Every structure is written in C-alpha cells, then in structure tokens.
Amino acid sequence: MVAGPRRNAPPRDDVLAAAMGMIAERGLEKLTMAALGREVGMSSGHLAYYFRSKDELLLRTLEWSEQRLGARRGRLLIRTDTSARERLAEYVELYVPEGHGDPHWTLWLEVWNRSKDAGDDARDRQAAIEGAWHRDLVALVAEGVSRGEFRAVDPDRFAARLRALLDGFSIHVAIGLRGADRAQVLEHVREFTDETLGAADDLRP
C-alpha cells in the first residue's frame, strides 16, 4: 500500500483563530481537541502535541486574542488627535464585552476559573496579560493628569480601582445578568471617571 502525501499542519495562528471562531459560533463547551482537529484538519493527537492539554490550548487562544486587542489598544493610546479623556473612553469601550456570550470574555472567564489549579508558568502568563492593560491605563491617566485634563490623582491607584470596576461590570455583561447591558455599563463607568477625574467643565480655568 502506498502512503498518500503527508498533509502539512496549518500555522499555529490559524489553529488559534479557528478555536476562537468555534467559541464565538458554538460556545466554549463545543471546543474539544477532537472538534478543533476536525475544523483544521488535524488529529487530536497532533493538537495535543502542539498544546499538551486543553488548559494550554485555552490559554494560548486567549494570548492570541489579547495580542490583537493589545494592538488595537496601542493604536488608540498613541493617537495625538484626541484628548486623554476621549482615549480613556475608547479604552473602556475596548475593555467591556460586546454583549452576552462575548467570545473573548467567555474564554477569559474559563481561563480564570481554571487558574486555581494552574502552575506558575500559566499564572505568570495570565499576569502578563493583566499587566499590559494596567500599564497602558496608568500611562494614559498620567498623561491626562500632566496635561491638566484630569485631577491630580495617583494613576496607579486609579487604574487599579477602574479595572476592578470594569472587571465586575464586564462579568455581568458577559454572562447576561439582567439589568447589566453594555450601554448601561458604559454610562456607569463614564459617571465614575467624571466624578473621580473631574468632568470636563470642572477642569476649565
């Protein structure tokens, strides 16, 4: 019997994109090694060689998604044609889920849930994701303070409080908690930032 031509494995980014697409279209519970293998034309054993476990697959997929969000976040933060306040609003909009079942937040919640049994490497990688969001927010608030757009708050302390607020609201949106839709959350956060940093009218000379 003559073996057929060996099929090359798809690029890893394509596999991770397919995993994210399955979460968006079918839900996290449908993402198995076997189902993903069928989606990308690989055996589940080959996928296990790539990722070792489903926990690793989920974390790699989250990192892949975060790289794309990070690129979008980076572009908005370096803009020079908008105020720090406007860019802060854009940061918040990027942070908050699009709605119930948002695939990125669905994945985040699952990774968080599994983290209680995760090793140091996985925890360090999760912390790196969180740290990038935090550092960018600190830098943005510091810029707004230095330009007189915001009150003289401690940027690191403010960023920690705002991200805790965003995380809590975002979980409510992602799981579809009644009375916590995206528009309501964005309004709550706008009120918090105005009260804490000073509304635009309050900061005029």
C-alpha positions in Angstrom: 0.0 0.0 0.0 1.4 3.4 -1.0 1.0 6.1 1.6 -0.6 9.3 0.4 1.1 12.7 0.5 1.7 14.0 4.0 -0.5 16.9 4.8 1.2 19.8 6.4 -0.1 21.1 9.7 -1.8 24.5 9.5 0.1 27.5 11.0 -0.5 27.8 14.7 -2.1 31.2 14.4 -4.7 29.5 12.1 -5.4 26.9 14.7 -5.9 29.5 17.4 -8.1 31.6 15.1 -10.2 28.5 14.4 -10.5 27.8 18.2 -11.7 31.4 18.8 -14.1 31.1 15.9 -15.6 27.9 17.4 -16.1 29.7 20.8 -17.9 32.5 19.0 -20.1 30.3 16.9 -20.8 27.3 19.1 -19.8 28.1 22.6 -16.9 27.1 24.8 -18.4 23.7 25.6 -18.1 22.6 21.9 -14.4 23.4 21.8 -12.7 20.0 22.2 -9.5 18.7 20.8 -11.4 16.4 18.5 -13.8 19.1 17.3 -11.0 21.5 16.7 -9.0 18.9 14.9 -11.8 18.3 12.5 -12.1 22.0 12.0 -8.5 22.5 11.0 -7.8 19.0 9.5 -5.5 17.7 12.3 -5.7 14.8 14.6 -6.5 15.3 18.2 -3.2 13.7 19.0 -1.3 16.2 16.8 -3.1 19.0 18.6 -2.2 17.5 21.9 1.4 17.5 20.8 1.1 21.3 19.9 -0.7 22.3 23.1 -0.2 19.4 25.7 -3.7 20.0 27.2 -6.9 21.8 26.8 -5.8 24.3 29.5 -2.8 25.2 27.4 -5.0 25.5 24.3 -7.3 27.9 26.0 -4.5 30.0 27.4 -2.7 30.1 24.0 -6.0 31.1 22.4 -6.5 33.8 25.0 -3.0 35.1 24.4 -3.6 35.1 20.6 -6.8 37.1 21.1 -5.1 39.5 23.6 -2.3 40.2 21.1 -4.9 41.6 18.7 -6.7 43.6 21.4 -3.3 44.9 22.5 -2.6 46.1 19.0 -5.9 47.9 18.9 -5.3 49.4 22.3 -1.8 50.5 21.4 -3.1 52.3 18.3 -5.8 54.3 20.2 -3.4 55.2 23.0 -0.8 56.8 20.8 -3.2 58.9 18.9 -2.4 62.6 19.0 -5.6 63.9 17.5 -7.8 63.2 20.6 -7.7 64.1 24.2 -6.7 61.7 27.0 -10.4 61.8 28.2 -11.6 60.6 24.7 -8.9 57.9 24.6 -9.9 56.8 28.1 -13.5 56.3 26.8 -12.2 54.3 23.9 -10.1 52.1 26.3 -13.2 51.4 28.3 -15.2 50.5 25.2 -12.5 48.1 24.2 -12.4 46.5 27.6 -16.1 45.9 28.1 -17.7 42.9 26.4 -19.8 43.5 23.3 -22.6 41.6 25.0 -23.8 38.3 26.4 -21.5 35.5 25.3 -18.8 37.7 24.1 -16.2 35.1 23.0 -13.1 36.8 24.3 -14.7 37.3 27.7 -16.2 33.8 27.7 -12.6 32.5 27.2 -11.2 34.8 29.9 -13.7 33.6 32.4 -12.9 29.9 31.7 -9.2 30.6 32.0 -9.7 32.4 35.3 -11.9 29.5 36.5 -9.2 27.0 35.7 -6.4 29.2 37.1 -6.9 27.9 40.7 -5.2 24.6 39.6 -2.7 26.3 37.2 1.1 26.2 37.5 3.4 29.1 37.9 4.0 29.5 34.2 0.3 29.8 33.4 -0.2 32.2 36.2 2.7 34.3 35.1 1.3 34.4 31.6 -2.1 35.5 32.8 -0.5 38.2 35.0 1.3 39.4 31.9 -2.0 39.9 30.1 -3.5 41.8 33.1 -0.3 43.8 33.5 -0.4 45.1 29.9 -3.9 46.5 30.4 -2.9 48.1 33.7 0.3 49.7 32.4 -1.4 51.2 29.4 -4.2 52.6 31.6 -1.7 54.1 34.1 0.2 55.8 31.3 -3.0 57.2 29.8 -4.1 58.6 33.2 -0.7 60.0 33.9 -0.7 61.8 30.6 -4.2 63.3 31.3 -3.0 64.5 34.7 0.2 66.0 33.3 -1.8 67.9 30.7 -4.4 69.2 33.2 -7.2 67.2 31.7 -7.7 65.1 34.9 -7.4 65.9 38.5 -4.1 65.1 40.2 -4.9 61.5 41.1 -2.4 58.7 41.6 -2.5 57.0 38.2 -1.7 53.5 39.5 -4.3 53.7 42.3 -6.9 55.0 39.9 -6.1 52.3 37.3 -6.4 49.5 39.9 -9.9 50.8 41.0 -11.1 51.4 37.5 -10.1 48.0 36.3 -11.7 46.3 39.3 -14.9 48.2 38.4 -14.6 47.2 34.7 -14.0 43.5 35.6 -17.0 43.3 37.8 -19.3 45.0 35.2 -17.8 43.0 32.3 -18.5 39.7 34.0 -22.2 40.8 34.4 -22.4 41.7 30.7 -20.6 38.5 29.5 -22.9 36.2 31.5 -26.0 38.1 30.5 -27.0 39.3 34.0 -30.3 41.1 33.8 -30.0 44.9 34.1 -26.3 44.9 33.1 -26.2 45.6 29.4 -23.2 47.2 27.7 -24.8 50.7 27.3 -25.7 50.8 31.0 -22.2 49.7 32.0 -20.5 52.3 29.8 -22.7 55.0 31.4 -21.9 53.9 34.9 -18.2 53.9 34.1 -18.4 57.3 32.5 -20.0 58.7 35.6 -17.3 57.1 37.8 -14.5 58.6 35.7 -16.1 62.0 35.6 -16.6 62.0 39.4 -13.1 60.8 40.0 -11.1 62.6 37.4 -13.3 65.6 37.1 -15.8 66.4 34.4 -14.5 68.5 31.5 -16.4 71.6 32.7 -14.9 71.2 36.2 -11.4 71.5 34.8 -11.8 74.6 32.8 -9.9 77.7 34.1 
